Amino acid sequence: MPRLTEQEKQEILRYIEADKPLPDKFRFLLFADKREVELVWNGKTSEVSNIVLPFQVIRGVGAALG
């Protein structure tokens, strides 16, 4: 793990004490070995939903040559 400056440590503590998420710069400094990608957008929830869809049958009609 890379060494953090005293200023960075104090800033991280302020975020933790305020119960706020850490900015990405700290997340990557603290967890450099774990690289994950996530799509984030306003209104995104962590709720998982399963949808059952019927299979679609595609039928083709072939013409015989001859």
Backbone atoms as SQL, in Angstrom:
CREATE TABLE atoms (id INTEGER PRIMARY KEY, chain TEXT, resi INTEGER, resn TEXT, atom TEXT, x REAL, y REAL, z REAL);
INSERT INTO atoms VALUES
  (1, 'A', 1, 'MET', 'N', 0.854, -1.175, 0.000),
  (2, 'A', 1, 'MET', 'CA', 0.000, 0.000, 0.000),
  (3, 'A', 1, 'MET', 'C', 0.894, 1.230, 0.000),
  (4, 'A', 2, 'PRO', 'N', 0.598, 2.199, -0.883),
  (5, 'A', 2, 'PRO', 'CA', 1.413, 3.405, -0.930),
  (6, 'A', 2, 'PRO', 'C', 1.260, 4.218, 0.360),
  (7, 'A', 3, 'ARG', 'N', 2.325, 4.911, 0.715),
  (8, 'A', 3, 'ARG', 'CA', 2.287, 5.744, 1.917),
  (9, 'A', 3, 'ARG', 'C', 1.464, 6.993, 1.668),
  (10, 'A', 4, 'LEU', 'N', 0.648, 7.344, 2.657),
  (11, 'A', 4, 'LEU', 'CA', -0.165, 8.549, 2.579),
  (12, 'A', 4, 'LEU', 'C', 0.513, 9.656, 3.366),
  (13, 'A', 5, 'THR', 'N', 0.344, 10.874, 2.901),
  (14, 'A', 5, 'THR', 'CA', 0.871, 12.016, 3.647),
  (15, 'A', 5, 'THR', 'C', -0.021, 12.253, 4.864),
  (16, 'A', 6, 'GLU', 'N', 0.480, 13.002, 5.818),
  (17, 'A', 6, 'GLU', 'CA', -0.326, 13.341, 7.000),
  (18, 'A', 6, 'GLU', 'C', -1.574, 14.113, 6.589),
  (19, 'A', 7, 'GLN', 'N', -1.425, 14.984, 5.595),
  (20, 'A', 7, 'GLN', 'CA', -2.569, 15.761, 5.117),
  (21, 'A', 7, 'GLN', 'C', -3.637, 14.835, 4.528),
  (22, 'A', 8, 'GLU', 'N', -3.219, 13.828, 3.741),
  (23, 'A', 8, 'GLU', 'CA', -4.166, 12.873, 3.159),
  (24, 'A', 8, 'GLU', 'C', -4.856, 12.056, 4.254),
  (25, 'A', 9, 'LYS', 'N', -4.098, 11.641, 5.274),
  (26, 'A', 9, 'LYS', 'CA', -4.686, 10.887, 6.381),
  (27, 'A', 9, 'LYS', 'C', -5.739, 11.722, 7.103),
  (28, 'A', 10, 'GLN', 'N', -5.431, 12.976, 7.361),
  (29, 'A', 10, 'GLN', 'CA', -6.382, 13.849, 8.051),
  (30, 'A', 10, 'GLN', 'C', -7.641, 14.062, 7.210),
  (31, 'A', 11, 'GLU', 'N', -7.450, 14.204, 5.902),
  (32, 'A', 11, 'GLU', 'CA', -8.598, 14.396, 5.015),
  (33, 'A', 11, 'GLU', 'C', -9.488, 13.148, 5.004),
  (34, 'A', 12, 'ILE', 'N', -8.871, 11.981, 4.980),
  (35, 'A', 12, 'ILE', 'CA', -9.630, 10.729, 5.025),
  (36, 'A', 12, 'ILE', 'C', -10.415, 10.637, 6.328),
  (37, 'A', 13, 'LEU', 'N', -9.783, 10.982, 7.436),
  (38, 'A', 13, 'LEU', 'CA', -10.469, 10.959, 8.730),
  (39, 'A', 13, 'LEU', 'C', -11.661, 11.905, 8.754),
  (40, 'A', 14, 'ARG', 'N', -11.530, 13.068, 8.135),
  (41, 'A', 14, 'ARG', 'CA', -12.655, 14.009, 8.081),
  (42, 'A', 14, 'ARG', 'C', -13.834, 13.415, 7.321),
  (43, 'A', 15, 'TYR', 'N', -13.551, 12.730, 6.213),
  (44, 'A', 15, 'TYR', 'CA', -14.630, 12.074, 5.453),
  (45, 'A', 15, 'TYR', 'C', -15.299, 10.987, 6.295),
  (46, 'A', 16, 'ILE', 'N', -14.487, 10.188, 6.989),
  (47, 'A', 16, 'ILE', 'CA', -15.037, 9.103, 7.796),
  (48, 'A', 16, 'ILE', 'C', -15.878, 9.660, 8.942),
  (49, 'A', 17, 'GLU', 'N', -15.353, 10.671, 9.621),
  (50, 'A', 17, 'GLU', 'CA', -16.092, 11.261, 10.742),
  (51, 'A', 17, 'GLU', 'C', -17.394, 11.917, 10.288),
  (52, 'A', 18, 'ALA', 'N', -17.416, 12.446, 9.070),
  (53, 'A', 18, 'ALA', 'CA', -18.628, 13.072, 8.529),
  (54, 'A', 18, 'ALA', 'C', -19.555, 12.047, 7.892),
  (55, 'A', 19, 'ASP', 'N', -19.159, 10.754, 7.915),
  (56, 'A', 19, 'ASP', 'CA', -19.948, 9.676, 7.321),
  (57, 'A', 19, 'ASP', 'C', -20.233, 9.943, 5.847),
  (58, 'A', 20, 'LYS', 'N', -19.184, 10.390, 5.139),
  (59, 'A', 20, 'LYS', 'CA', -19.285, 10.673, 3.704),
  (60, 'A', 20, 'LYS', 'C', -18.424, 9.672, 2.939),
  (61, 'A', 21, 'PRO', 'N', -18.803, 9.361, 1.704),
  (62, 'A', 21, 'PRO', 'CA', -17.979, 8.438, 0.910),
  (63, 'A', 21, 'PRO', 'C', -16.643, 9.077, 0.548),
  (64, 'A', 22, 'LEU', 'N', -15.637, 8.236, 0.440),
  (65, 'A', 22, 'LEU', 'CA', -14.316, 8.729, 0.056),
  (66, 'A', 22, 'LEU', 'C', -14.279, 9.056, -1.429),
  (67, 'A', 23, 'PRO', 'N', -13.619, 10.135, -1.797),
  (68, 'A', 23, 'PRO', 'CA', -13.435, 10.414, -3.224),
  (69, 'A', 23, 'PRO', 'C', -12.602, 9.306, -3.872),
  (70, 'A', 24, 'ASP', 'N', -12.747, 9.163, -5.172),
  (71, 'A', 24, 'ASP', 'CA', -12.044, 8.097, -5.898),
  (72, 'A', 24, 'ASP', 'C', -10.540, 8.138, -5.696),
  (73, 'A', 25, 'LYS', 'N', -9.964, 9.327, -5.584),
  (74, 'A', 25, 'LYS', 'CA', -8.498, 9.398, -5.452),
  (75, 'A', 25, 'LYS', 'C', -8.022, 8.631, -4.219),
  (76, 'A', 26, 'PHE', 'N', -8.796, 8.672, -3.123),
  (77, 'A', 26, 'PHE', 'CA', -8.414, 7.936, -1.931),
  (78, 'A', 26, 'PHE', 'C', -8.733, 6.460, -2.062),
  (79, 'A', 27, 'ARG', 'N', -9.821, 6.160, -2.703),
  (80, 'A', 27, 'ARG', 'CA', -10.182, 4.753, -2.885),
  (81, 'A', 27, 'ARG', 'C', -9.068, 4.029, -3.641),
  (82, 'A', 28, 'PHE', 'N', -8.527, 4.658, -4.671),
  (83, 'A', 28, 'PHE', 'CA', -7.479, 4.013, -5.453),
  (84, 'A', 28, 'PHE', 'C', -6.139, 4.027, -4.730),
  (85, 'A', 29, 'LEU', 'N', -5.922, 5.022, -3.858),
  (86, 'A', 29, 'LEU', 'CA', -4.693, 5.019, -3.068),
  (87, 'A', 29, 'LEU', 'C', -4.723, 3.941, -1.990),
  (88, 'A', 30, 'LEU', 'N', -5.877, 3.776, -1.363),
  (89, 'A', 30, 'LEU', 'CA', -5.988, 2.814, -0.272),
  (90, 'A', 30, 'LEU', 'C', -6.117, 1.377, -0.755),
  (91, 'A', 31, 'PHE', 'N', -6.771, 1.174, -1.864),
  (92, 'A', 31, 'PHE', 'CA', -7.045, -0.168, -2.372),
  (93, 'A', 31, 'PHE', 'C', -6.496, -0.323, -3.776),
  (94, 'A', 32, 'ALA', 'N', -5.225, -0.047, -3.946),
  (95, 'A', 32, 'ALA', 'CA', -4.607, -0.048, -5.271),
  (96, 'A', 32, 'ALA', 'C', -4.640, -1.418, -5.940),
  (97, 'A', 33, 'ASP', 'N', -4.624, -2.486, -5.164),
  (98, 'A', 33, 'ASP', 'CA', -4.601, -3.828, -5.750),
  (99, 'A', 33, 'ASP', 'C', -5.966, -4.289, -6.231),
  (100, 'A', 34, 'LYS', 'N', -7.018, -3.601, -5.847),
  (101, 'A', 34, 'LYS', 'CA', -8.371, -4.014, -6.227),
  (102, 'A', 34, 'LYS', 'C', -8.922, -3.020, -7.232),
  (103, 'A', 35, 'ARG', 'N', -8.876, -3.379, -8.481),
  (104, 'A', 35, 'ARG', 'CA', -9.400, -2.508, -9.527),
  (105, 'A', 35, 'ARG', 'C', -10.748, -3.045, -9.971),
  (106, 'A', 36, 'GLU', 'N', -11.769, -2.270, -9.692),
  (107, 'A', 36, 'GLU', 'CA', -13.121, -2.654, -10.069),
  (108, 'A', 36, 'GLU', 'C', -13.730, -1.528, -10.876),
  (109, 'A', 37, 'VAL', 'N', -14.636, -1.893, -11.750),
  (110, 'A', 37, 'VAL', 'CA', -15.328, -0.910, -12.570),
  (111, 'A', 37, 'VAL', 'C', -16.810, -1.000, -12.256),
  (112, 'A', 38, 'GLU', 'N', -17.443, 0.142, -12.131),
  (113, 'A', 38, 'GLU', 'CA', -18.866, 0.163, -11.833),
  (114, 'A', 38, 'GLU', 'C', -19.504, 1.338, -12.556),
  (115, 'A', 39, 'LEU', 'N', -20.650, 1.103, -13.154),
  (116, 'A', 39, 'LEU', 'CA', -21.415, 2.181, -13.751),
  (117, 'A', 39, 'LEU', 'C', -22.261, 2.823, -12.659),
  (118, 'A', 40, 'VAL', 'N', -22.206, 4.141, -12.582),
  (119, 'A', 40, 'VAL', 'CA', -22.943, 4.866, -11.554),
  (120, 'A', 40, 'VAL', 'C', -23.754, 5.954, -12.227),
  (121, 'A', 41, 'TRP', 'N', -25.031, 6.096, -11.833),
  (122, 'A', 41, 'TRP', 'CA', -25.865, 7.164, -12.360),
  (123, 'A', 41, 'TRP', 'C', -26.870, 7.567, -11.292),
  (124, 'A', 42, 'ASN', 'N', -27.413, 8.765, -11.438),
  (125, 'A', 42, 'ASN', 'CA', -28.412, 9.257, -10.487),
  (126, 'A', 42, 'ASN', 'C', -29.609, 8.324, -10.468),
  (127, 'A', 43, 'GLY', 'N', -30.060, 7.968, -9.285),
  (128, 'A', 43, 'GLY', 'CA', -31.221, 7.098, -9.148),
  (129, 'A', 43, 'GLY', 'C', -30.913, 5.615, -9.208),
  (130, 'A', 44, 'LYS', 'N', -29.644, 5.250, -9.378),
  (131, 'A', 44, 'LYS', 'CA', -29.285, 3.834, -9.436),
  (132, 'A', 44, 'LYS', 'C', -29.512, 3.211, -8.060),
  (133, 'A', 45, 'THR', 'N', -30.098, 2.028, -8.051),
  (134, 'A', 45, 'THR', 'CA', -30.325, 1.331, -6.784),
  (135, 'A', 45, 'THR', 'C', -29.517, 0.042, -6.774),
  (136, 'A', 46, 'SER', 'N', -29.365, -0.523, -5.613),
  (137, 'A', 46, 'SER', 'CA', -28.673, -1.802, -5.501),
  (138, 'A', 46, 'SER', 'C', -29.660, -2.968, -5.539),
  (139, 'A', 47, 'GLU', 'N', -30.918, -2.637, -5.799),
  (140, 'A', 47, 'GLU', 'CA', -31.970, -3.655, -5.859),
  (141, 'A', 47, 'GLU', 'C', -31.771, -4.544, -7.084),
  (142, 'A', 48, 'VAL', 'N', -31.912, -5.837, -6.882),
  (143, 'A', 48, 'VAL', 'CA', -31.767, -6.806, -7.973),
  (144, 'A', 48, 'VAL', 'C', -33.150, -7.324, -8.320),
  (145, 'A', 49, 'SER', 'N', -33.454, -7.362, -9.611),
  (146, 'A', 49, 'SER', 'CA', -34.751, -7.906, -10.021),
  (147, 'A', 49, 'SER', 'C', -34.535, -8.979, -11.082),
  (148, 'A', 50, 'ASN', 'N', -35.316, -10.024, -10.965),
  (149, 'A', 50, 'ASN', 'CA', -35.267, -11.109, -11.934),
  (150, 'A', 50, 'ASN', 'C', -36.540, -11.071, -12.757),
  (151, 'A', 51, 'ILE', 'N', -36.384, -11.094, -14.064),
  (152, 'A', 51, 'ILE', 'CA', -37.528, -11.047, -14.970),
  (153, 'A', 51, 'ILE', 'C', -37.530, -12.331, -15.790),
  (154, 'A', 52, 'VAL', 'N', -38.663, -12.990, -15.813),
  (155, 'A', 52, 'VAL', 'CA', -38.801, -14.214, -16.600),
  (156, 'A', 52, 'VAL', 'C', -39.473, -13.834, -17.913),
  (157, 'A', 53, 'LEU', 'N', -38.792, -14.110, -19.003),
  (158, 'A', 53, 'LEU', 'CA', -39.331, -13.800, -20.324),
  (159, 'A', 53, 'LEU', 'C', -39.562, -15.089, -21.095),
  (160, 'A', 54, 'PRO', 'N', -40.651, -15.154, -21.854),
  (161, 'A', 54, 'PRO', 'CA', -40.885, -16.357, -22.661),
  (162, 'A', 54, 'PRO', 'C', -39.903, -16.399, -23.842),
  (163, 'A', 55, 'PHE', 'N', -39.592, -17.617, -24.255),
  (164, 'A', 55, 'PHE', 'CA', -38.734, -17.755, -25.427),
  (165, 'A', 55, 'PHE', 'C', -39.503, -17.354, -26.677),
  (166, 'A', 56, 'GLN', 'N', -38.790, -16.760, -27.608),
  (167, 'A', 56, 'GLN', 'CA', -39.421, -16.386, -28.868),
  (168, 'A', 56, 'GLN', 'C', -39.095, -17.460, -29.903),
  (169, 'A', 57, 'VAL', 'N', -40.123, -17.936, -30.569),
  (170, 'A', 57, 'VAL', 'CA', -39.936, -18.955, -31.596),
  (171, 'A', 57, 'VAL', 'C', -39.971, -18.255, -32.948),
  (172, 'A', 58, 'ILE', 'N', -38.922, -18.479, -33.725),
  (173, 'A', 58, 'ILE', 'CA', -38.861, -17.895, -35.063),
  (174, 'A', 58, 'ILE', 'C', -38.976, -19.050, -36.060),
  (175, 'A', 59, 'ARG', 'N', -39.969, -18.934, -36.902),
  (176, 'A', 59, 'ARG', 'CA', -40.190, -19.987, -37.895),
  (177, 'A', 59, 'ARG', 'C', -39.959, -19.395, -39.276),
  (178, 'A', 60, 'GLY', 'N', -39.303, -20.142, -40.085),
  (179, 'A', 60, 'GLY', 'CA', -39.076, -19.703, -41.459),
  (180, 'A', 60, 'GLY', 'C', -39.713, -20.693, -42.430),
  (181, 'A', 61, 'VAL', 'N', -40.110, -20.178, -43.549),
  (182, 'A', 61, 'VAL', 'CA', -40.700, -21.015, -44.574),
  (183, 'A', 61, 'VAL', 'C', -39.714, -21.029, -45.742),
  (184, 'A', 62, 'GLY', 'N', -39.256, -22.194, -46.094),
  (185, 'A', 62, 'GLY', 'CA', -38.300, -22.324, -47.197),
  (186, 'A', 62, 'GLY', 'C', -39.001, -22.809, -48.455),
  (187, 'A', 63, 'ALA', 'N', -38.571, -22.311, -49.567),
  (188, 'A', 63, 'ALA', 'CA', -39.135, -22.751, -50.853),
  (189, 'A', 63, 'ALA', 'C', -38.201, -23.774, -51.471),
  (190, 'A', 64, 'ALA', 'N', -38.797, -24.833, -52.007),
  (191, 'A', 64, 'ALA', 'CA', -37.990, -25.876, -52.647),
  (192, 'A', 64, 'ALA', 'C', -37.686, -25.438, -54.081),
  (193, 'A', 65, 'LEU', 'N', -36.445, -25.568, -54.455),
  (194, 'A', 65, 'LEU', 'CA', -36.058, -25.221, -55.828),
  (195, 'A', 65, 'LEU', 'C', -36.120, -26.480, -56.684),
  (196, 'A', 66, 'GLY', 'N', -36.539, -26.294, -57.864),
  (197, 'A', 66, 'GLY', 'CA', -36.490, -27.474, -58.687),
  (198, 'A', 66, 'GLY', 'C', -37.428, -27.525, -59.761);
